[in-house]
Amino acid sequence: MTYKILLPVDGSEGSLRATRHLAKMAGMVPNLTVEVHLANIQPVGDDWMTRRSFKAEELAAMEAEWADAALAPAREILLAAGVTPILHTRQGDIAPTIARLADELGCDQITMGTRGLSPLSDLLMGSVATKVLHLAQVPVTFVK
C-alpha cells in the first residue's frame, strides 16, 4: 500500500522541523510505502519586481533559484532517512496552491510546519497554515 504525503517547504526552520518529523515517521509502519511529494510554492511576483522591469526569463530564473534553495535542505534530510521525495515547484497564492496540489496528486495527507517565512503579523499558527487547514480536502498534520 502506498500513502502519499505532500510536504510543502519554504526553507524556514518550521518547514525543516516538519521534514525531520516526516523523515522519522516514514518508515515506522510495516508494509506501508510512503511517497513524499516535496513542494515549494513561490508567491506571484510583487510590485517591486514589476517596477524593476524584470524580464520574464529573469523572474523565472530567480524563482527557480529560490525554490531550489528552499527544497534542497529538506530533500537532503529525506534522502538521508532513505526517503526519495518527488519535487514540485509552483507559483501562486500559497495556501490554495498547496491544497490544490494535494488534490491533483491524490495525496492522503499534508504535513507542514506551523511557522514559515511569512510576515511577522501572522499570529499563532500563521495565516498560511490556517488557510491550508480550511482549504485542504485531506488531513493536515502541523509540526511546531
NORMOKA-V173501 format. One record per pair of residues at least 24 apart in sequence whose ideal C-beta (glycine too) atoms are under 10 Angstrom apart, sorted by the first residue. I is the first residue (numbers start at 1). GAP is how many residues later the second one is. Records with the same first field share a line. If there is no record, write none. Layout:
# NORMOKA-V173501
I=GAP  GAP
This chain:
# NORMOKA-V173501
1=28  30  31  32  33
2=30  31  32  33  104  106
3=26  29  30  31  32  33  104  105  106
4=29  30  31  32  33  82  98  101  102  103  104  105  134
5=29  30  31  32  33  78  80  97  100  102  103  104  105  106  133  134  136
6=29  30  31  32  33  80  82  92  93  95  96  97  98  99  100  101  102  103  104  105  106  126  130  132  134
7=29  30  31  32  67  71  76  78  81  100  102  103  104  105  106  134  136
8=29  30  31  32  33  62  66  80  82  86  87  89  90  93  94  102  103  104  105  108  120  121  124
9=29  30  31  32  58  61  62  63  64  65  66  68  76  103  104  107
10=29  30  31  32  56  57  59  60  61  64  84  102  103  106  107  108  118
11=29  55  56  57  58  59  60  61  62  63  105  106
12=58  101  103  104  105  106  114
13=100  102  103  104
14=98  99  100  101  102  103  104  111  112  115  128  129  130
15=25  55  56  58  59  96  97  98  99  100  101  102  128
16=54  57  58  61  97  127
17=95  96  97  98  126  127
18=56  92  93  94  95  96  98  123  124  125  126
19=54  55  56  57  58  59  62  64  66  92  93  94  124
20=54  57  58  60  61  123
21=90  92  120  121  122  123
22=52  55  56  59  61  63  87  89  90  119  121
23=51  54  55  56  57  58  59  60  62
24=53  57
25=56  58  86  116  118
26=52  55  56  57
27=54  55  56
34=49  74  75
35=48  49  50  51  70  71  72  73
36=38  39  42  45  47  48  49  50  51  71  75
37=48  49  50  51  64  65  67  68  69  70  73
38=32  33  36  37  39  40  45  46  47  48  49  50  51
39=28  31  32  35  46  47  48  49  50  51  58  59  62  63  66  68  71  73
40=24  26  27  28  29  30  31  32  34  47  48  49  50  51  54
41=26  29  47  48  49  50  51  52  53  54  55  56  57  59  60  87
42=24  25  28  47  48  49  50  52  55
43=48  49  50  51  54  75
44=47  48  49  50  53
45=46
59=32
60=31
63=26  28
64=25
67=24
70=46  47
93=35  38
94=24  33  34  37  38
95=32  33  34  35  36  37  38  39  40  41
96=35  36  39  40
97=35  38
98=30  31  33  34  37  38  42
99=32  33  34  35  36  37  38  39  41
100=35  36  37
102=30  33  34  35  36  38
103=32  33  34  35
106=32
107=29  30  31  32
108=30  31
109=27  29  30  31  32
110=25  26  27  28  29  30  31  32
111=28  29  30  31  32
112=24  28  29  30  31
113=29  30  31
114=28  29  30
115=27  29
